[in-house]
Amino acid sequence: MKKIVEPGLNGVEKSFKDAGPYLGLGFQFAATIVLLILAGSWLDGKFNSSPWLTAILGLFGGFAGTYNLIKTVIALGKKQDAKQK
């Protein structure tokens, strides 16, 4: 099967264009977890409940980040499949 390269794009540019939507996913995943851990730590200090809120929000951040990562990858995959047809 021959790869079709868009006019004006060489192989490297095409690779970066295809990988572009996926490049920020790792940062988004990590940022979700870190922000919820920081929020939990702040709430623990406010309510004197250390380390419970940090742990709970950290776990929730892990689940929320994973859910968002999977949802985004599936949506991007469907978009690329529709584009190839």
N, CA, C and O atoms as CSV, one atom per row, in Angstrom:
chain,resi,resn,atom,element,x,y,z
A,1,MET,N,N,0.835,-1.168,0.000
A,1,MET,CA,C,0.000,0.000,0.000
A,1,MET,C,C,0.886,1.239,0.000
A,1,MET,O,O,1.767,1.379,0.848
A,2,LYS,N,N,0.654,2.119,-0.934
A,2,LYS,CA,C,1.455,3.322,-1.080
A,2,LYS,C,C,0.919,4.426,-0.182
A,2,LYS,O,O,-0.285,4.684,-0.150
A,3,LYS,N,N,1.834,5.084,0.558
A,3,LYS,CA,C,1.432,6.192,1.420
A,3,LYS,C,C,1.223,7.433,0.569
A,3,LYS,O,O,2.010,7.738,-0.328
A,4,ILE,N,N,0.155,8.130,0.870
A,4,ILE,CA,C,-0.142,9.371,0.168
A,4,ILE,C,C,0.339,10.528,1.030
A,4,ILE,O,O,-0.084,10.691,2.174
A,5,VAL,N,N,1.232,11.328,0.456
A,5,VAL,CA,C,1.760,12.491,1.160
A,5,VAL,C,C,1.076,13.723,0.590
A,5,VAL,O,O,0.980,13.889,-0.626
A,6,GLU,N,N,0.599,14.586,1.486
A,6,GLU,CA,C,-0.072,15.799,1.042
A,6,GLU,C,C,0.892,16.669,0.247
A,6,GLU,O,O,2.087,16.704,0.539
A,7,PRO,N,N,0.377,17.369,-0.753
A,7,PRO,CA,C,1.254,18.244,-1.547
A,7,PRO,C,C,1.922,19.298,-0.669
A,7,PRO,O,O,1.282,19.919,0.180
A,8,GLY,N,N,3.206,19.483,-0.888
A,8,GLY,CA,C,3.947,20.493,-0.147
A,8,GLY,C,C,4.527,19.997,1.167
A,8,GLY,O,O,5.259,20.735,1.825
A,9,LEU,N,N,4.220,18.759,1.571
A,9,LEU,CA,C,4.757,18.224,2.822
A,9,LEU,C,C,5.724,17.085,2.510
A,9,LEU,O,O,5.409,16.185,1.732
A,10,ASN,N,N,6.914,17.136,3.129
A,10,ASN,CA,C,7.815,15.999,2.980
A,10,ASN,C,C,7.487,14.988,4.080
A,10,ASN,O,O,6.565,15.220,4.863
A,11,GLY,N,N,8.207,13.893,4.157
A,11,GLY,CA,C,7.907,12.831,5.107
A,11,GLY,C,C,7.984,13.259,6.559
A,11,GLY,O,O,7.144,12.855,7.363
A,12,VAL,N,N,8.981,14.076,6.917
A,12,VAL,CA,C,9.156,14.521,8.300
A,12,VAL,C,C,8.013,15.453,8.701
A,12,VAL,O,O,7.451,15.321,9.788
A,13,GLU,N,N,7.677,16.380,7.833
A,13,GLU,CA,C,6.577,17.305,8.132
A,13,GLU,C,C,5.265,16.551,8.288
A,13,GLU,O,O,4.460,16.875,9.161
A,14,LYS,N,N,5.049,15.558,7.456
A,14,LYS,CA,C,3.829,14.736,7.543
A,14,LYS,C,C,3.794,13.980,8.865
A,14,LYS,O,O,2.736,13.865,9.484
A,15,SER,N,N,4.939,13.463,9.303
A,15,SER,CA,C,5.008,12.741,10.574
A,15,SER,C,C,4.668,13.644,11.745
A,15,SER,O,O,3.920,13.253,12.642
A,16,PHE,N,N,5.221,14.865,11.739
A,16,PHE,CA,C,4.916,15.803,12.821
A,16,PHE,C,C,3.451,16.220,12.787
A,16,PHE,O,O,2.834,16.391,13.838
A,17,LYS,N,N,2.892,16.385,11.599
A,17,LYS,CA,C,1.482,16.749,11.485
A,17,LYS,C,C,0.600,15.633,12.036
A,17,LYS,O,O,-0.396,15.905,12.707
A,18,ASP,N,N,0.958,14.384,11.759
A,18,ASP,CA,C,0.175,13.249,12.258
A,18,ASP,C,C,0.321,13.072,13.765
A,18,ASP,O,O,-0.641,12.699,14.437
A,19,ALA,N,N,1.511,13.336,14.307
A,19,ALA,CA,C,1.767,13.135,15.737
A,19,ALA,C,C,1.354,14.333,16.578
A,19,ALA,O,O,1.250,14.215,17.799
A,20,GLY,N,N,1.120,15.466,15.966
A,20,GLY,CA,C,0.813,16.696,16.687
A,20,GLY,C,C,-0.282,16.588,17.732
A,20,GLY,O,O,-0.084,17.024,18.866
A,21,PRO,N,N,-1.438,16.017,17.383
A,21,PRO,CA,C,-2.512,15.947,18.381
A,21,PRO,C,C,-2.165,15.103,19.604
A,21,PRO,O,O,-2.768,15.284,20.662
A,22,TYR,N,N,-1.214,14.192,19.484
A,22,TYR,CA,C,-0.853,13.307,20.591
A,22,TYR,C,C,0.249,13.875,21.486
A,22,TYR,O,O,0.464,13.373,22.589
A,23,LEU,N,N,0.946,14.909,21.030
A,23,LEU,CA,C,2.113,15.407,21.749
A,23,LEU,C,C,1.777,16.025,23.104
A,23,LEU,O,O,2.593,15.946,24.022
A,24,GLY,N,N,0.635,16.621,23.254
A,24,GLY,CA,C,0.275,17.261,24.507
A,24,GLY,C,C,-0.437,16.354,25.494
A,24,GLY,O,O,-0.716,16.779,26.615
A,25,LEU,N,N,-0.738,15.122,25.115
A,25,LEU,CA,C,-1.514,14.247,25.990
A,25,LEU,C,C,-0.781,13.879,27.273
A,25,LEU,O,O,-1.405,13.806,28.332
A,26,GLY,N,N,0.501,13.650,27.207
A,26,GLY,CA,C,1.267,13.303,28.403
A,26,GLY,C,C,1.291,14.450,29.399
A,26,GLY,O,O,1.138,14.245,30.603
A,27,PHE,N,N,1.484,15.659,28.887
A,27,PHE,CA,C,1.480,16.831,29.764
A,27,PHE,C,C,0.105,17.026,30.388
A,27,PHE,O,O,-0.002,17.334,31.575
A,28,GLN,N,N,-0.939,16.850,29.599
A,28,GLN,CA,C,-2.298,17.012,30.106
A,28,GLN,C,C,-2.602,15.974,31.188
A,28,GLN,O,O,-3.237,16.290,32.194
A,29,PHE,N,N,-2.151,14.742,30.981
A,29,PHE,CA,C,-2.347,13.671,31.952
A,29,PHE,C,C,-1.641,14.007,33.267
A,29,PHE,O,O,-2.237,13.905,34.340
A,30,ALA,N,N,-0.376,14.407,33.179
A,30,ALA,CA,C,0.403,14.737,34.377
A,30,ALA,C,C,-0.149,15.970,35.073
A,30,ALA,O,O,-0.198,16.014,36.302
A,31,ALA,N,N,-0.565,16.969,34.309
A,31,ALA,CA,C,-1.086,18.199,34.905
A,31,ALA,C,C,-2.365,17.931,35.691
A,31,ALA,O,O,-2.575,18.527,36.747
A,32,THR,N,N,-3.212,17.052,35.196
A,32,THR,CA,C,-4.449,16.713,35.908
A,32,THR,C,C,-4.131,16.134,37.281
A,32,THR,O,O,-4.715,16.530,38.289
A,33,ILE,N,N,-3.205,15.199,37.303
A,33,ILE,CA,C,-2.850,14.547,38.570
A,33,ILE,C,C,-2.184,15.541,39.526
A,33,ILE,O,O,-2.555,15.620,40.697
A,34,VAL,N,N,-1.215,16.288,39.035
A,34,VAL,CA,C,-0.478,17.221,39.889
A,34,VAL,C,C,-1.393,18.301,40.453
A,34,VAL,O,O,-1.306,18.624,41.638
A,35,LEU,N,N,-2.263,18.862,39.628
A,35,LEU,CA,C,-3.157,19.917,40.109
A,35,LEU,C,C,-4.110,19.398,41.183
A,35,LEU,O,O,-4.380,20.099,42.158
A,36,LEU,N,N,-4.624,18.178,41.016
A,36,LEU,CA,C,-5.528,17.643,42.036
A,36,LEU,C,C,-4.776,17.273,43.316
A,36,LEU,O,O,-5.333,17.389,44.407
A,37,ILE,N,N,-3.545,16.840,43.203
A,37,ILE,CA,C,-2.745,16.577,44.411
A,37,ILE,C,C,-2.469,17.887,45.150
A,37,ILE,O,O,-2.564,17.942,46.376
A,38,LEU,N,N,-2.131,18.928,44.412
A,38,LEU,CA,C,-1.892,20.230,45.051
A,38,LEU,C,C,-3.168,20.766,45.698
A,38,LEU,O,O,-3.118,21.339,46.787
A,39,ALA,N,N,-4.309,20.582,45.034
A,39,ALA,CA,C,-5.581,21.017,45.613
A,39,ALA,C,C,-5.879,20.224,46.884
A,39,ALA,O,O,-6.348,20.787,47.873
A,40,GLY,N,N,-5.609,18.921,46.858
A,40,GLY,CA,C,-5.820,18.093,48.037
A,40,GLY,C,C,-4.915,18.489,49.185
A,40,GLY,O,O,-5.337,18.506,50.341
A,41,SER,N,N,-3.683,18.803,48.871
A,41,SER,CA,C,-2.739,19.241,49.897
A,41,SER,C,C,-3.195,20.563,50.525
A,41,SER,O,O,-3.129,20.735,51.742
A,42,TRP,N,N,-3.656,21.490,49.685
A,42,TRP,CA,C,-4.148,22.765,50.187
A,42,TRP,C,C,-5.378,22.549,51.079
A,42,TRP,O,O,-5.486,23.147,52.150
A,43,LEU,N,N,-6.302,21.691,50.629
A,43,LEU,CA,C,-7.504,21.411,51.424
A,43,LEU,C,C,-7.148,20.710,52.733
A,43,LEU,O,O,-7.764,20.979,53.764
A,44,ASP,N,N,-6.154,19.810,52.703
A,44,ASP,CA,C,-5.705,19.151,53.934
A,44,ASP,C,C,-5.198,20.178,54.940
A,44,ASP,O,O,-5.473,20.068,56.135
A,45,GLY,N,N,-4.469,21.159,54.468
A,45,GLY,CA,C,-3.977,22.210,55.358
A,45,GLY,C,C,-5.114,23.064,55.903
A,45,GLY,O,O,-5.080,23.500,57.053
A,46,LYS,N,N,-6.110,23.296,55.073
A,46,LYS,CA,C,-7.241,24.133,55.481
A,46,LYS,C,C,-8.137,23.418,56.503
A,46,LYS,O,O,-8.609,24.034,57.458
A,47,PHE,N,N,-8.367,22.109,56.293
A,47,PHE,CA,C,-9.278,21.358,57.159
A,47,PHE,C,C,-8.561,20.458,58.162
A,47,PHE,O,O,-9.211,19.729,58.911
A,48,ASN,N,N,-7.224,20.502,58.185
A,48,ASN,CA,C,-6.424,19.694,59.108
A,48,ASN,C,C,-6.786,18.203,59.012
A,48,ASN,O,O,-7.029,17.543,60.022
A,49,SER,N,N,-6.816,17.693,57.777
A,49,SER,CA,C,-7.207,16.302,57.549
A,49,SER,C,C,-6.108,15.511,56.844
A,49,SER,O,O,-6.394,14.533,56.153
A,50,SER,N,N,-4.883,15.918,57.011
A,50,SER,CA,C,-3.749,15.322,56.317
A,50,SER,C,C,-3.665,13.830,56.567
A,50,SER,O,O,-3.874,13.426,57.711
A,51,PRO,N,N,-3.389,13.013,55.639
A,51,PRO,CA,C,-3.176,13.127,54.191
A,51,PRO,C,C,-4.389,12.686,53.381
A,51,PRO,O,O,-4.252,12.377,52.197
A,52,TRP,N,N,-5.552,12.649,53.980
A,52,TRP,CA,C,-6.707,12.023,53.335
A,52,TRP,C,C,-7.162,12.707,52.057
A,52,TRP,O,O,-7.353,12.034,51.044
A,53,LEU,N,N,-7.338,13.994,52.071
A,53,LEU,CA,C,-7.818,14.682,50.867
A,53,LEU,C,C,-6.779,14.663,49.759
A,53,LEU,O,O,-7.127,14.593,48.580
A,54,THR,N,N,-5.506,14.724,50.128
A,54,THR,CA,C,-4.450,14.630,49.115
A,54,THR,C,C,-4.497,13.263,48.434
A,54,THR,O,O,-4.406,13.174,47.209
A,55,ALA,N,N,-4.639,12.207,49.221
A,55,ALA,CA,C,-4.698,10.854,48.652
A,55,ALA,C,C,-5.944,10.657,47.802
A,55,ALA,O,O,-5.874,10.104,46.705
A,56,ILE,N,N,-7.078,11.110,48.311
A,56,ILE,CA,C,-8.335,10.932,47.572
A,56,ILE,C,C,-8.320,11.707,46.263
A,56,ILE,O,O,-8.668,11.164,45.214
A,57,LEU,N,N,-7.920,12.972,46.320
A,57,LEU,CA,C,-7.878,13.772,45.095
A,57,LEU,C,C,-6.771,13.301,44.150
A,57,LEU,O,O,-6.919,13.410,42.933
A,58,GLY,N,N,-5.664,12.781,44.687
A,58,GLY,CA,C,-4.615,12.220,43.838
A,58,GLY,C,C,-5.109,11.002,43.074
A,58,GLY,O,O,-4.840,10.862,41.881
A,59,LEU,N,N,-5.829,10.121,43.756
A,59,LEU,CA,C,-6.409,8.949,43.081
A,59,LEU,C,C,-7.457,9.372,42.055
A,59,LEU,O,O,-7.497,8.849,40.941
A,60,PHE,N,N,-8.301,10.325,42.442
A,60,PHE,CA,C,-9.301,10.825,41.499
A,60,PHE,C,C,-8.616,11.448,40.279
A,60,PHE,O,O,-9.076,11.265,39.152
A,61,GLY,N,N,-7.525,12.180,40.497
A,61,GLY,CA,C,-6.774,12.768,39.388
A,61,GLY,C,C,-6.206,11.708,38.462
A,61,GLY,O,O,-6.193,11.878,37.243
A,62,GLY,N,N,-5.735,10.611,39.045
A,62,GLY,CA,C,-5.224,9.511,38.220
A,62,GLY,C,C,-6.312,8.898,37.359
A,62,GLY,O,O,-6.107,8.635,36.174
A,63,PHE,N,N,-7.481,8.670,37.969
A,63,PHE,CA,C,-8.593,8.104,37.202
A,63,PHE,C,C,-9.106,9.085,36.149
A,63,PHE,O,O,-9.381,8.698,35.013
A,64,ALA,N,N,-9.233,10.361,36.534
A,64,ALA,CA,C,-9.720,11.369,35.592
A,64,ALA,C,C,-8.733,11.573,34.442
A,64,ALA,O,O,-9.142,11.706,33.288
A,65,GLY,N,N,-7.446,11.599,34.752
A,65,GLY,CA,C,-6.436,11.740,33.706
A,65,GLY,C,C,-6.419,10.563,32.754
A,65,GLY,O,O,-6.289,10.738,31.542
A,66,THR,N,N,-6.552,9.356,33.300
A,66,THR,CA,C,-6.585,8.152,32.465
A,66,THR,C,C,-7.826,8.141,31.586
A,66,THR,O,O,-7.747,7.817,30.400
A,67,TYR,N,N,-8.972,8.493,32.162
A,67,TYR,CA,C,-10.211,8.539,31.387
A,67,TYR,C,C,-10.095,9.539,30.243
A,67,TYR,O,O,-10.461,9.231,29.109
A,68,ASN,N,N,-9.590,10.726,30.532
A,68,ASN,CA,C,-9.437,11.751,29.509
A,68,ASN,C,C,-8.440,11.324,28.431
A,68,ASN,O,O,-8.663,11.577,27.247
A,69,LEU,N,N,-7.360,10.689,28.828
A,69,LEU,CA,C,-6.359,10.208,27.878
A,69,LEU,C,C,-6.970,9.191,26.921
A,69,LEU,O,O,-6.798,9.296,25.706
A,70,ILE,N,N,-7.681,8.207,27.465
A,70,ILE,CA,C,-8.289,7.169,26.630
A,70,ILE,C,C,-9.351,7.766,25.719
A,70,ILE,O,O,-9.409,7.444,24.533
A,71,LYS,N,N,-10.191,8.634,26.271
A,71,LYS,CA,C,-11.247,9.264,25.476
A,71,LYS,C,C,-10.660,10.064,24.314
A,71,LYS,O,O,-11.171,10.001,23.196
A,72,THR,N,N,-9.608,10.803,24.570
A,72,THR,CA,C,-8.985,11.628,23.539
A,72,THR,C,C,-8.323,10.773,22.467
A,72,THR,O,O,-8.439,11.074,21.279
A,73,VAL,N,N,-7.631,9.711,22.868
A,73,VAL,CA,C,-6.968,8.837,21.896
A,73,VAL,C,C,-7.998,8.143,21.004
A,73,VAL,O,O,-7.784,8.013,19.799
A,74,ILE,N,N,-9.097,7.703,21.577
A,74,ILE,CA,C,-10.148,7.057,20.778
A,74,ILE,C,C,-10.738,8.057,19.784
A,74,ILE,O,O,-10.941,7.721,18.617
A,75,ALA,N,N,-11.016,9.283,20.237
A,75,ALA,CA,C,-11.586,10.303,19.353
A,75,ALA,C,C,-10.615,10.646,18.220
A,75,ALA,O,O,-11.026,10.785,17.068
A,76,LEU,N,N,-9.336,10.782,18.548
A,76,LEU,CA,C,-8.346,11.089,17.500
A,76,LEU,C,C,-8.197,9.928,16.525
A,76,LEU,O,O,-8.011,10.143,15.327
A,77,GLY,N,N,-8.276,8.705,17.030
A,77,GLY,CA,C,-8.202,7.534,16.153
A,77,GLY,C,C,-9.376,7.475,15.190
A,77,GLY,O,O,-9.201,7.178,14.009
A,78,LYS,N,N,-10.573,7.758,15.695
A,78,LYS,CA,C,-11.756,7.769,14.824
A,78,LYS,C,C,-11.643,8.866,13.781
A,78,LYS,O,O,-12.031,8.681,12.627
A,79,LYS,N,N,-11.107,10.009,14.193
A,79,LYS,CA,C,-10.947,11.135,13.271
A,79,LYS,C,C,-9.966,10.780,12.149
A,79,LYS,O,O,-10.200,11.100,10.984
A,80,GLN,N,N,-8.871,10.117,12.513
A,80,GLN,CA,C,-7.894,9.722,11.495
A,80,GLN,C,C,-8.442,8.629,10.573
A,80,GLN,O,O,-8.162,8.622,9.374
A,81,ASP,N,N,-9.228,7.701,11.145
A,81,ASP,CA,C,-9.836,6.655,10.318
A,81,ASP,C,C,-10.798,7.261,9.312
A,81,ASP,O,O,-10.816,6.860,8.148
A,82,ALA,N,N,-11.594,8.218,9.750
A,82,ALA,CA,C,-12.545,8.883,8.836
A,82,ALA,C,C,-11.793,9.667,7.775
A,82,ALA,O,O,-12.239,9.747,6.630
A,83,LYS,N,N,-10.669,10.241,8.139
A,83,LYS,CA,C,-9.870,11.025,7.199
A,83,LYS,C,C,-9.246,10.137,6.119
A,83,LYS,O,O,-9.096,10.558,4.972
A,84,GLN,N,N,-8.883,8.906,6.493
A,84,GLN,CA,C,-8.244,7.984,5.546
A,84,GLN,C,C,-9.243,7.366,4.576
A,84,GLN,O,O,-8.859,6.916,3.497
A,85,LYS,N,N,-10.502,7.340,4.942
A,85,LYS,CA,C,-11.519,6.721,4.050
A,85,LYS,C,C,-11.953,7.644,2.968
A,85,LYS,O,O,-12.793,7.279,2.145
